[in-house]
Amino acid sequence: MTAPPRPRLLVVEGNLPELRASERAASGVTPSEAYAHCLAALAPNALIDIIAPGDDGAALPAGVDLSAYDGVALTGSAMHVYEV
């Protein structure tokens, strides 16, 4: 019997580096890391990637495109479209 394939999930961090650093200083993790921890608790065998598209040079892992993911989670954001 073969094991079922591991789901691959993408967590999209909506905050800029300064806010993530502030969150990490206050709680020990960024919002996206906290979200990834929750997903890992629900789906322990999942492969979870995190991306912060508001960062310069943000990209998916090398060789991976969006179609590789079984699900995408958006963390929410302190950014607004008129601020970017």
PyMOL Python script that loads the backbone (N, CA, C, O; Angstrom):
from pymol import cmd

cmd.read_pdbstr("""\
ATOM      1  N   MET A   1       0.849  -1.173   0.000  1.00  0.00           N
ATOM      2  CA  MET A   1       0.000   0.000   0.000  1.00  0.00           C
ATOM      3  C   MET A   1       0.903   1.247   0.000  1.00  0.00           C
ATOM      4  O   MET A   1       1.844   1.342   0.788  1.00  0.00           O
ATOM      5  N   THR A   2       0.611   2.170  -0.866  1.00  0.00           N
ATOM      6  CA  THR A   2       1.415   3.389  -0.929  1.00  0.00           C
ATOM      7  C   THR A   2       0.764   4.487  -0.105  1.00  0.00           C
ATOM      8  O   THR A   2      -0.457   4.551   0.041  1.00  0.00           O
ATOM      9  N   ALA A   3       1.611   5.338   0.422  1.00  0.00           N
ATOM     10  CA  ALA A   3       1.113   6.463   1.228  1.00  0.00           C
ATOM     11  C   ALA A   3       0.475   7.496   0.305  1.00  0.00           C
ATOM     12  O   ALA A   3       0.917   7.675  -0.830  1.00  0.00           O
ATOM     13  N   PRO A   4      -0.555   8.168   0.786  1.00  0.00           N
ATOM     14  CA  PRO A   4      -1.163   9.220  -0.031  1.00  0.00           C
ATOM     15  C   PRO A   4      -0.159  10.353  -0.245  1.00  0.00           C
ATOM     16  O   PRO A   4       0.723  10.569   0.585  1.00  0.00           O
ATOM     17  N   PRO A   5      -0.295  11.072  -1.354  1.00  0.00           N
ATOM     18  CA  PRO A   5       0.634  12.173  -1.596  1.00  0.00           C
ATOM     19  C   PRO A   5       0.504  13.253  -0.521  1.00  0.00           C
ATOM     20  O   PRO A   5      -0.569  13.480   0.038  1.00  0.00           O
ATOM     21  N   ARG A   6       1.623  13.903  -0.254  1.00  0.00           N
ATOM     22  CA  ARG A   6       1.623  14.986   0.745  1.00  0.00           C
ATOM     23  C   ARG A   6       1.031  16.233   0.114  1.00  0.00           C
ATOM     24  O   ARG A   6       1.460  16.634  -0.968  1.00  0.00           O
ATOM     25  N   PRO A   7       0.059  16.853   0.761  1.00  0.00           N
ATOM     26  CA  PRO A   7      -0.459  18.105   0.216  1.00  0.00           C
ATOM     27  C   PRO A   7       0.608  19.200   0.319  1.00  0.00           C
ATOM     28  O   PRO A   7       1.381  19.234   1.277  1.00  0.00           O
ATOM     29  N   ARG A   8       0.641  20.077  -0.658  1.00  0.00           N
ATOM     30  CA  ARG A   8       1.568  21.202  -0.630  1.00  0.00           C
ATOM     31  C   ARG A   8       0.739  22.461  -0.487  1.00  0.00           C
ATOM     32  O   ARG A   8      -0.160  22.724  -1.286  1.00  0.00           O
ATOM     33  N   LEU A   9       1.054  23.244   0.546  1.00  0.00           N
ATOM     34  CA  LEU A   9       0.290  24.447   0.865  1.00  0.00           C
ATOM     35  C   LEU A   9       1.189  25.668   0.795  1.00  0.00           C
ATOM     36  O   LEU A   9       2.381  25.599   1.097  1.00  0.00           O
ATOM     37  N   LEU A  10       0.605  26.782   0.396  1.00  0.00           N
ATOM     38  CA  LEU A  10       1.327  28.046   0.334  1.00  0.00           C
ATOM     39  C   LEU A  10       0.676  29.030   1.296  1.00  0.00           C
ATOM     40  O   LEU A  10      -0.533  29.254   1.242  1.00  0.00           O
ATOM     41  N   VAL A  11       1.474  29.611   2.168  1.00  0.00           N
ATOM     42  CA  VAL A  11       1.004  30.670   3.065  1.00  0.00           C
ATOM     43  C   VAL A  11       1.542  31.986   2.515  1.00  0.00           C
ATOM     44  O   VAL A  11       2.751  32.153   2.353  1.00  0.00           O
ATOM     45  N   VAL A  12       0.642  32.913   2.231  1.00  0.00           N
ATOM     46  CA  VAL A  12       1.009  34.208   1.670  1.00  0.00           C
ATOM     47  C   VAL A  12       0.968  35.246   2.779  1.00  0.00           C
ATOM     48  O   VAL A  12      -0.097  35.569   3.304  1.00  0.00           O
ATOM     49  N   GLU A  13       2.138  35.766   3.130  1.00  0.00           N
ATOM     50  CA  GLU A  13       2.294  36.778   4.186  1.00  0.00           C
ATOM     51  C   GLU A  13       2.019  38.153   3.588  1.00  0.00           C
ATOM     52  O   GLU A  13       2.683  38.565   2.637  1.00  0.00           O
ATOM     53  N   GLY A  14       1.052  38.851   4.138  1.00  0.00           N
ATOM     54  CA  GLY A  14       0.654  40.134   3.591  1.00  0.00           C
ATOM     55  C   GLY A  14       1.313  41.332   4.227  1.00  0.00           C
ATOM     56  O   GLY A  14       0.952  42.463   3.903  1.00  0.00           O
ATOM     57  N   ASN A  15       2.260  41.136   5.115  1.00  0.00           N
ATOM     58  CA  ASN A  15       2.869  42.270   5.813  1.00  0.00           C
ATOM     59  C   ASN A  15       4.301  42.502   5.358  1.00  0.00           C
ATOM     60  O   ASN A  15       4.995  41.578   4.932  1.00  0.00           O
ATOM     61  N   LEU A  16       4.726  43.749   5.457  1.00  0.00           N
ATOM     62  CA  LEU A  16       6.087  44.121   5.100  1.00  0.00           C
ATOM     63  C   LEU A  16       7.070  43.690   6.190  1.00  0.00           C
ATOM     64  O   LEU A  16       6.654  43.404   7.313  1.00  0.00           O
ATOM     65  N   PRO A  17       8.375  43.641   5.872  1.00  0.00           N
ATOM     66  CA  PRO A  17       9.370  43.148   6.832  1.00  0.00           C
ATOM     67  C   PRO A  17       9.347  43.844   8.190  1.00  0.00           C
ATOM     68  O   PRO A  17       9.545  43.188   9.212  1.00  0.00           O
ATOM     69  N   GLU A  18       9.111  45.146   8.225  1.00  0.00           N
ATOM     70  CA  GLU A  18       9.122  45.881   9.496  1.00  0.00           C
ATOM     71  C   GLU A  18       8.033  45.366  10.443  1.00  0.00           C
ATOM     72  O   GLU A  18       8.280  45.170  11.632  1.00  0.00           O
ATOM     73  N   LEU A  19       6.837  45.151   9.912  1.00  0.00           N
ATOM     74  CA  LEU A  19       5.745  44.658  10.754  1.00  0.00           C
ATOM     75  C   LEU A  19       6.004  43.214  11.167  1.00  0.00           C
ATOM     76  O   LEU A  19       5.711  42.833  12.300  1.00  0.00           O
ATOM     77  N   ARG A  20       6.549  42.408  10.263  1.00  0.00           N
ATOM     78  CA  ARG A  20       6.864  41.022  10.630  1.00  0.00           C
ATOM     79  C   ARG A  20       7.898  40.984  11.740  1.00  0.00           C
ATOM     80  O   ARG A  20       7.800  40.164  12.653  1.00  0.00           O
ATOM     81  N   ALA A  21       8.891  41.866  11.671  1.00  0.00           N
ATOM     82  CA  ALA A  21       9.911  41.916  12.732  1.00  0.00           C
ATOM     83  C   ALA A  21       9.286  42.322  14.059  1.00  0.00           C
ATOM     84  O   ALA A  21       9.641  41.783  15.107  1.00  0.00           O
ATOM     85  N   SER A  22       8.366  43.259  14.017  1.00  0.00           N
ATOM     86  CA  SER A  22       7.669  43.695  15.231  1.00  0.00           C
ATOM     87  C   SER A  22       6.844  42.549  15.820  1.00  0.00           C
ATOM     88  O   SER A  22       6.849  42.336  17.032  1.00  0.00           O
ATOM     89  N   GLU A  23       6.142  41.821  14.967  1.00  0.00           N
ATOM     90  CA  GLU A  23       5.341  40.672  15.426  1.00  0.00           C
ATOM     91  C   GLU A  23       6.239  39.585  16.014  1.00  0.00           C
ATOM     92  O   GLU A  23       5.909  38.988  17.039  1.00  0.00           O
ATOM     93  N   ARG A  24       7.380  39.329  15.357  1.00  0.00           N
ATOM     94  CA  ARG A  24       8.295  38.307  15.869  1.00  0.00           C
ATOM     95  C   ARG A  24       8.841  38.716  17.234  1.00  0.00           C
ATOM     96  O   ARG A  24       8.963  37.886  18.134  1.00  0.00           O
ATOM     97  N   ALA A  25       9.169  40.002  17.382  1.00  0.00           N
ATOM     98  CA  ALA A  25       9.688  40.484  18.673  1.00  0.00           C
ATOM     99  C   ALA A  25       8.638  40.339  19.774  1.00  0.00           C
ATOM    100  O   ALA A  25       8.976  40.025  20.916  1.00  0.00           O
ATOM    101  N   ALA A  26       7.375  40.566  19.438  1.00  0.00           N
ATOM    102  CA  ALA A  26       6.310  40.512  20.429  1.00  0.00           C
ATOM    103  C   ALA A  26       5.867  39.088  20.756  1.00  0.00           C
ATOM    104  O   ALA A  26       5.580  38.769  21.910  1.00  0.00           O
ATOM    105  N   SER A  27       5.813  38.230  19.728  1.00  0.00           N
ATOM    106  CA  SER A  27       5.230  36.900  19.961  1.00  0.00           C
ATOM    107  C   SER A  27       6.161  35.735  19.647  1.00  0.00           C
ATOM    108  O   SER A  27       5.846  34.590  19.972  1.00  0.00           O
ATOM    109  N   GLY A  28       7.287  36.009  19.029  1.00  0.00           N
ATOM    110  CA  GLY A  28       8.223  34.942  18.693  1.00  0.00           C
ATOM    111  C   GLY A  28       8.076  34.400  17.289  1.00  0.00           C
ATOM    112  O   GLY A  28       8.948  33.673  16.813  1.00  0.00           O
ATOM    113  N   VAL A  29       6.981  34.742  16.612  1.00  0.00           N
ATOM    114  CA  VAL A  29       6.759  34.283  15.240  1.00  0.00           C
ATOM    115  C   VAL A  29       6.093  35.386  14.427  1.00  0.00           C
ATOM    116  O   VAL A  29       5.467  36.293  14.976  1.00  0.00           O
ATOM    117  N   THR A  30       6.238  35.290  13.116  1.00  0.00           N
ATOM    118  CA  THR A  30       5.528  36.206  12.228  1.00  0.00           C
ATOM    119  C   THR A  30       4.103  35.679  12.029  1.00  0.00           C
ATOM    120  O   THR A  30       3.829  34.520  12.339  1.00  0.00           O
ATOM    121  N   PRO A  31       3.196  36.515  11.516  1.00  0.00           N
ATOM    122  CA  PRO A  31       1.843  36.008  11.249  1.00  0.00           C
ATOM    123  C   PRO A  31       1.837  34.789  10.323  1.00  0.00           C
ATOM    124  O   PRO A  31       1.083  33.843  10.552  1.00  0.00           O
ATOM    125  N   SER A  32       2.662  34.805   9.293  1.00  0.00           N
ATOM    126  CA  SER A  32       2.680  33.663   8.372  1.00  0.00           C
ATOM    127  C   SER A  32       3.219  32.403   9.046  1.00  0.00           C
ATOM    128  O   SER A  32       2.732  31.305   8.778  1.00  0.00           O
ATOM    129  N   GLU A  33       4.214  32.548   9.911  1.00  0.00           N
ATOM    130  CA  GLU A  33       4.733  31.387  10.638  1.00  0.00           C
ATOM    131  C   GLU A  33       3.672  30.826  11.586  1.00  0.00           C
ATOM    132  O   GLU A  33       3.535  29.609  11.709  1.00  0.00           O
ATOM    133  N   ALA A  34       2.929  31.692  12.248  1.00  0.00           N
ATOM    134  CA  ALA A  34       1.851  31.238  13.128  1.00  0.00           C
ATOM    135  C   ALA A  34       0.788  30.488  12.331  1.00  0.00           C
ATOM    136  O   ALA A  34       0.288  29.452  12.768  1.00  0.00           O
ATOM    137  N   TYR A  35       0.452  31.018  11.169  1.00  0.00           N
ATOM    138  CA  TYR A  35      -0.535  30.366  10.305  1.00  0.00           C
ATOM    139  C   TYR A  35      -0.014  29.006   9.852  1.00  0.00           C
ATOM    140  O   TYR A  35      -0.751  28.020   9.858  1.00  0.00           O
ATOM    141  N   ALA A  36       1.269  28.956   9.456  1.00  0.00           N
ATOM    142  CA  ALA A  36       1.868  27.691   9.016  1.00  0.00           C
ATOM    143  C   ALA A  36       1.875  26.665  10.149  1.00  0.00           C
ATOM    144  O   ALA A  36       1.660  25.478   9.902  1.00  0.00           O
ATOM    145  N   HIS A  37       2.119  27.103  11.384  1.00  0.00           N
ATOM    146  CA  HIS A  37       2.081  26.186  12.536  1.00  0.00           C
ATOM    147  C   HIS A  37       0.685  25.595  12.709  1.00  0.00           C
ATOM    148  O   HIS A  37       0.543  24.404  12.985  1.00  0.00           O
ATOM    149  N   CYS A  38      -0.339  26.420  12.548  1.00  0.00           N
ATOM    150  CA  CYS A  38      -1.726  25.929  12.652  1.00  0.00           C
ATOM    151  C   CYS A  38      -2.033  24.917  11.555  1.00  0.00           C
ATOM    152  O   CYS A  38      -2.629  23.871  11.814  1.00  0.00           O
ATOM    153  N   LEU A  39      -1.622  25.235  10.322  1.00  0.00           N
ATOM    154  CA  LEU A  39      -1.853  24.300   9.221  1.00  0.00           C
ATOM    155  C   LEU A  39      -1.116  22.988   9.451  1.00  0.00           C
ATOM    156  O   LEU A  39      -1.652  21.917   9.167  1.00  0.00           O
ATOM    157  N   ALA A  40       0.105  23.062   9.961  1.00  0.00           N
ATOM    158  CA  ALA A  40       0.884  21.852  10.234  1.00  0.00           C
ATOM    159  C   ALA A  40       0.215  20.998  11.312  1.00  0.00           C
ATOM    160  O   ALA A  40       0.286  19.770  11.262  1.00  0.00           O
ATOM    161  N   ALA A  41      -0.424  21.631  12.272  1.00  0.00           N
ATOM    162  CA  ALA A  41      -1.141  20.876  13.302  1.00  0.00           C
ATOM    163  C   ALA A  41      -2.351  20.155  12.710  1.00  0.00           C
ATOM    164  O   ALA A  41      -2.692  19.051  13.134  1.00  0.00           O
ATOM    165  N   LEU A  42      -2.994  20.783  11.734  1.00  0.00           N
ATOM    166  CA  LEU A  42      -4.164  20.186  11.086  1.00  0.00           C
ATOM    167  C   LEU A  42      -3.799  19.153  10.041  1.00  0.00           C
ATOM    168  O   LEU A  42      -4.526  18.180   9.839  1.00  0.00           O
ATOM    169  N   ALA A  43      -2.668  19.364   9.372  1.00  0.00           N
ATOM    170  CA  ALA A  43      -2.213  18.459   8.312  1.00  0.00           C
ATOM    171  C   ALA A  43      -0.723  18.201   8.512  1.00  0.00           C
ATOM    172  O   ALA A  43       0.107  18.790   7.818  1.00  0.00           O
ATOM    173  N   PRO A  44      -0.376  17.318   9.463  1.00  0.00           N
ATOM    174  CA  PRO A  44       1.023  17.122   9.835  1.00  0.00           C
ATOM    175  C   PRO A  44       1.940  16.682   8.695  1.00  0.00           C
ATOM    176  O   PRO A  44       3.145  16.927   8.751  1.00  0.00           O
ATOM    177  N   ASN A  45       1.400  16.046   7.676  1.00  0.00           N
ATOM    178  CA  ASN A  45       2.249  15.577   6.575  1.00  0.00           C
ATOM    179  C   ASN A  45       2.364  16.594   5.440  1.00  0.00           C
ATOM    180  O   ASN A  45       3.018  16.312   4.436  1.00  0.00           O
ATOM    181  N   ALA A  46       1.751  17.757   5.571  1.00  0.00           N
ATOM    182  CA  ALA A  46       1.771  18.755   4.499  1.00  0.00           C
ATOM    183  C   ALA A  46       3.144  19.399   4.348  1.00  0.00           C
ATOM    184  O   ALA A  46       3.873  19.580   5.323  1.00  0.00           O
ATOM    185  N   LEU A  47       3.476  19.735   3.128  1.00  0.00           N
ATOM    186  CA  LEU A  47       4.631  20.568   2.829  1.00  0.00           C
ATOM    187  C   LEU A  47       4.116  22.000   2.781  1.00  0.00           C
ATOM    188  O   LEU A  47       3.187  22.296   2.030  1.00  0.00           O
ATOM    189  N   ILE A  48       4.700  22.883   3.563  1.00  0.00           N
ATOM    190  CA  ILE A  48       4.191  24.253   3.669  1.00  0.00           C
ATOM    191  C   ILE A  48       5.293  25.237   3.306  1.00  0.00           C
ATOM    192  O   ILE A  48       6.368  25.238   3.906  1.00  0.00           O
ATOM    193  N   ASP A  49       5.008  26.070   2.319  1.00  0.00           N
ATOM    194  CA  ASP A  49       5.910  27.142   1.921  1.00  0.00           C
ATOM    195  C   ASP A  49       5.285  28.468   2.329  1.00  0.00           C
ATOM    196  O   ASP A  49       4.064  28.607   2.391  1.00  0.00           O
ATOM    197  N   ILE A  50       6.151  29.441   2.605  1.00  0.00           N
ATOM    198  CA  ILE A  50       5.704  30.791   2.957  1.00  0.00           C
ATOM    199  C   ILE A  50       6.314  31.764   1.956  1.00  0.00           C
ATOM    200  O   ILE A  50       7.491  31.660   1.610  1.00  0.00           O
ATOM    201  N   ILE A  51       5.502  32.707   1.498  1.00  0.00           N
ATOM    202  CA  ILE A  51       5.989  33.757   0.610  1.00  0.00           C
ATOM    203  C   ILE A  51       5.468  35.099   1.114  1.00  0.00           C
ATOM    204  O   ILE A  51       4.360  35.198   1.640  1.00  0.00           O
ATOM    205  N   ALA A  52       6.290  36.121   0.941  1.00  0.00           N
ATOM    206  CA  ALA A  52       5.909  37.481   1.321  1.00  0.00           C
ATOM    207  C   ALA A  52       5.993  38.358   0.072  1.00  0.00           C
ATOM    208  O   ALA A  52       7.027  38.979  -0.172  1.00  0.00           O
ATOM    209  N   PRO A  53       4.917  38.420  -0.726  1.00  0.00           N
ATOM    210  CA  PRO A  53       4.976  39.117  -2.007  1.00  0.00           C
ATOM    211  C   PRO A  53       5.227  40.616  -1.900  1.00  0.00           C
ATOM    212  O   PRO A  53       5.551  41.243  -2.908  1.00  0.00           O
ATOM    213  N   GLY A  54       5.094  41.205  -0.736  1.00  0.00           N
ATOM    214  CA  GLY A  54       5.387  42.623  -0.557  1.00  0.00           C
ATOM    215  C   GLY A  54       6.869  42.916  -0.438  1.00  0.00           C
ATOM    216  O   GLY A  54       7.271  44.079  -0.434  1.00  0.00           O
ATOM    217  N   ASP A  55       7.695  41.870  -0.342  1.00  0.00           N
ATOM    218  CA  ASP A  55       9.145  42.033  -0.222  1.00  0.00           C
ATOM    219  C   ASP A  55       9.783  42.128  -1.603  1.00  0.00           C
ATOM    220  O   ASP A  55       9.318  41.494  -2.551  1.00  0.00           O
ATOM    221  N   ASP A  56      10.836  42.911  -1.715  1.00  0.00           N
ATOM    222  CA  ASP A  56      11.611  42.950  -2.949  1.00  0.00           C
ATOM    223  C   ASP A  56      12.171  41.565  -3.220  1.00  0.00           C
ATOM    224  O   ASP A  56      12.688  40.911  -2.315  1.00  0.00           O
ATOM    225  N   GLY A  57      12.069  41.119  -4.458  1.00  0.00           N
ATOM    226  CA  GLY A  57      12.627  39.829  -4.841  1.00  0.00           C
ATOM    227  C   GLY A  57      11.830  38.619  -4.385  1.00  0.00           C
ATOM    228  O   GLY A  57      12.313  37.493  -4.499  1.00  0.00           O
ATOM    229  N   ALA A  58      10.629  38.820  -3.874  1.00  0.00           N
ATOM    230  CA  ALA A  58       9.822  37.685  -3.422  1.00  0.00           C
ATOM    231  C   ALA A  58       9.520  36.758  -4.594  1.00  0.00           C
ATOM    232  O   ALA A  58       9.190  37.212  -5.690  1.00  0.00           O
ATOM    233  N   ALA A  59       9.636  35.468  -4.353  1.00  0.00           N
ATOM    234  CA  ALA A  59       9.360  34.483  -5.398  1.00  0.00           C
ATOM    235  C   ALA A  59       9.013  33.152  -4.755  1.00  0.00           C
ATOM    236  O   ALA A  59       9.383  32.884  -3.612  1.00  0.00           O
ATOM    237  N   LEU A  60       8.311  32.337  -5.489  1.00  0.00           N
ATOM    238  CA  LEU A  60       8.049  30.975  -5.047  1.00  0.00           C
ATOM    239  C   LEU A  60       9.374  30.217  -5.029  1.00  0.00           C
ATOM    240  O   LEU A  60      10.339  30.650  -5.658  1.00  0.00           O
ATOM    241  N   PRO A  61       9.433  29.097  -4.322  1.00  0.00           N
ATOM    242  CA  PRO A  61      10.664  28.311  -4.329  1.00  0.00           C
ATOM    243  C   PRO A  61      11.086  27.968  -5.766  1.00  0.00           C
ATOM    244  O   PRO A  61      10.244  27.823  -6.652  1.00  0.00           O
ATOM    245  N   ALA A  62      12.374  27.844  -5.975  1.00  0.00           N
ATOM    246  CA  ALA A  62      12.905  27.547  -7.307  1.00  0.00           C
ATOM    247  C   ALA A  62      12.262  26.290  -7.886  1.00  0.00           C
ATOM    248  O   ALA A  62      12.165  25.261  -7.217  1.00  0.00           O
ATOM    249  N   GLY A  63      11.832  26.390  -9.118  1.00  0.00           N
ATOM    250  CA  GLY A  63      11.249  25.252  -9.809  1.00  0.00           C
ATOM    251  C   GLY A  63       9.804  24.958  -9.471  1.00  0.00           C
ATOM    252  O   GLY A  63       9.258  23.954  -9.928  1.00  0.00           O
ATOM    253  N   VAL A  64       9.173  25.811  -8.681  1.00  0.00           N
ATOM    254  CA  VAL A  64       7.785  25.593  -8.266  1.00  0.00           C
ATOM    255  C   VAL A  64       6.918  26.716  -8.824  1.00  0.00           C
ATOM    256  O   VAL A  64       7.277  27.890  -8.735  1.00  0.00           O
ATOM    257  N   ASP A  65       5.774  26.349  -9.400  1.00  0.00           N
ATOM    258  CA  ASP A  65       4.830  27.394  -9.792  1.00  0.00           C
ATOM    259  C   ASP A  65       3.533  27.197  -9.016  1.00  0.00           C
ATOM    260  O   ASP A  65       3.366  26.202  -8.311  1.00  0.00           O
ATOM    261  N   LEU A  66       2.642  28.128  -9.149  1.00  0.00           N
ATOM    262  CA  LEU A  66       1.420  28.136  -8.334  1.00  0.00           C
ATOM    263  C   LEU A  66       0.601  26.857  -8.496  1.00  0.00           C
ATOM    264  O   LEU A  66      -0.084  26.440  -7.562  1.00  0.00           O
ATOM    265  N   SER A  67       0.664  26.239  -9.659  1.00  0.00           N
ATOM    266  CA  SER A  67      -0.122  25.012  -9.875  1.00  0.00           C
ATOM    267  C   SER A  67       0.371  23.839  -9.026  1.00  0.00           C
ATOM    268  O   SER A  67      -0.321  22.825  -8.933  1.00  0.00           O
ATOM    269  N   ALA A  68       1.538  23.949  -8.411  1.00  0.00           N
ATOM    270  CA  ALA A  68       2.060  22.877  -7.560  1.00  0.00           C
ATOM    271  C   ALA A  68       1.349  22.799  -6.213  1.00  0.00           C
ATOM    272  O   ALA A  68       1.497  21.815  -5.489  1.00  0.00           O
ATOM    273  N   TYR A  69       0.582  23.826  -5.875  1.00  0.00           N
ATOM    274  CA  TYR A  69      -0.037  23.903  -4.549  1.00  0.00           C
ATOM    275  C   TYR A  69      -1.451  23.343  -4.558  1.00  0.00           C
ATOM    276  O   TYR A  69      -2.219  23.526  -5.502  1.00  0.00           O
ATOM    277  N   ASP A  70      -1.760  22.655  -3.470  1.00  0.00           N
ATOM    278  CA  ASP A  70      -3.109  22.131  -3.266  1.00  0.00           C
ATOM    279  C   ASP A  70      -4.004  23.148  -2.572  1.00  0.00           C
ATOM    280  O   ASP A  70      -5.228  23.025  -2.600  1.00  0.00           O
ATOM    281  N   GLY A  71      -3.395  24.150  -1.948  1.00  0.00           N
ATOM    282  CA  GLY A  71      -4.161  25.190  -1.263  1.00  0.00           C
ATOM    283  C   GLY A  71      -3.292  26.396  -0.980  1.00  0.00           C
ATOM    284  O   GLY A  71      -2.073  26.286  -0.853  1.00  0.00           O
ATOM    285  N   VAL A  72      -3.929  27.544  -0.884  1.00  0.00           N
ATOM    286  CA  VAL A  72      -3.246  28.802  -0.589  1.00  0.00           C
ATOM    287  C   VAL A  72      -3.983  29.470   0.565  1.00  0.00           C
ATOM    288  O   VAL A  72      -5.207  29.593   0.546  1.00  0.00           O
ATOM    289  N   ALA A  73      -3.221  29.900   1.574  1.00  0.00           N
ATOM    290  CA  ALA A  73      -3.797  30.606   2.726  1.00  0.00           C
ATOM    291  C   ALA A  73      -3.249  32.027   2.750  1.00  0.00           C
ATOM    292  O   ALA A  73      -2.037  32.231   2.685  1.00  0.00           O
ATOM    293  N   LEU A  74      -4.139  33.004   2.842  1.00  0.00           N
ATOM    294  CA  LEU A  74      -3.753  34.407   2.944  1.00  0.00           C
ATOM    295  C   LEU A  74      -3.843  34.821   4.402  1.00  0.00           C
ATOM    296  O   LEU A  74      -4.877  34.624   5.041  1.00  0.00           O
ATOM    297  N   THR A  75      -2.762  35.397   4.940  1.00  0.00           N
ATOM    298  CA  THR A  75      -2.722  35.705   6.360  1.00  0.00           C
ATOM    299  C   THR A  75      -3.463  36.971   6.746  1.00  0.00           C
ATOM    300  O   THR A  75      -3.702  37.210   7.929  1.00  0.00           O
ATOM    301  N   GLY A  76      -3.823  37.771   5.787  1.00  0.00           N
ATOM    302  CA  GLY A  76      -4.339  39.094   6.098  1.00  0.00           C
ATOM    303  C   GLY A  76      -3.176  40.067   6.038  1.00  0.00           C
ATOM    304  O   GLY A  76      -2.034  39.657   5.832  1.00  0.00           O
ATOM    305  N   SER A  77      -3.450  41.334   6.211  1.00  0.00           N
ATOM    306  CA  SER A  77      -2.383  42.294   5.989  1.00  0.00           C
ATOM    307  C   SER A  77      -2.699  43.629   6.626  1.00  0.00           C
ATOM    308  O   SER A  77      -3.853  44.037   6.756  1.00  0.00           O
ATOM    309  N   ALA A  78      -1.622  44.294   7.017  1.00  0.00           N
ATOM    310  CA  ALA A  78      -1.746  45.677   7.457  1.00  0.00           C
ATOM    311  C   ALA A  78      -1.536  46.626   6.279  1.00  0.00           C
ATOM    312  O   ALA A  78      -1.729  47.834   6.414  1.00  0.00           O
ATOM    313  N   MET A  79      -1.136  46.078   5.111  1.00  0.00           N
ATOM    314  CA  MET A  79      -0.946  46.884   3.911  1.00  0.00           C
ATOM    315  C   MET A  79      -2.290  47.157   3.251  1.00  0.00           C
ATOM    316  O   MET A  79      -3.251  46.405   3.415  1.00  0.00           O
ATOM    317  N   HIS A  80      -2.331  48.226   2.518  1.00  0.00           N
ATOM    318  CA  HIS A  80      -3.513  48.580   1.735  1.00  0.00           C
ATOM    319  C   HIS A  80      -3.069  48.825   0.311  1.00  0.00           C
ATOM    320  O   HIS A  80      -1.932  49.236   0.081  1.00  0.00           O
ATOM    321  N   VAL A  81      -3.937  48.581  -0.643  1.00  0.00           N
ATOM    322  CA  VAL A  81      -3.588  48.698  -2.045  1.00  0.00           C
ATOM    323  C   VAL A  81      -3.076  50.108  -2.385  1.00  0.00           C
ATOM    324  O   VAL A  81      -2.224  50.258  -3.260  1.00  0.00           O
ATOM    325  N   TYR A  82      -3.578  51.113  -1.716  1.00  0.00           N
ATOM    326  CA  TYR A  82      -3.143  52.477  -2.002  1.00  0.00           C
ATOM    327  C   TYR A  82      -1.818  52.824  -1.350  1.00  0.00           C
ATOM    328  O   TYR A  82      -1.306  53.920  -1.576  1.00  0.00           O
ATOM    329  N   GLU A  83      -1.241  51.938  -0.549  1.00  0.00           N
ATOM    330  CA  GLU A  83       0.046  52.184   0.104  1.00  0.00           C
ATOM    331  C   GLU A  83       1.199  51.494  -0.612  1.00  0.00           C
ATOM    332  O   GLU A  83       2.358  51.778  -0.310  1.00  0.00           O
ATOM    333  N   VAL A  84       0.921  50.615  -1.534  1.00  0.00           N
ATOM    334  CA  VAL A  84       1.973  49.836  -2.197  1.00  0.00           C
ATOM    335  C   VAL A  84       2.451  50.553  -3.436  1.00  0.00           C
ATOM    336  O   VAL A  84       3.336  50.058  -4.133  1.00  0.00           O
TER     337      VAL A  84
END
""", "prot")
cmd.dss("prot")
cmd.show_as("cartoon", "prot")
cmd.util.cbc("prot")
cmd.orient("prot")
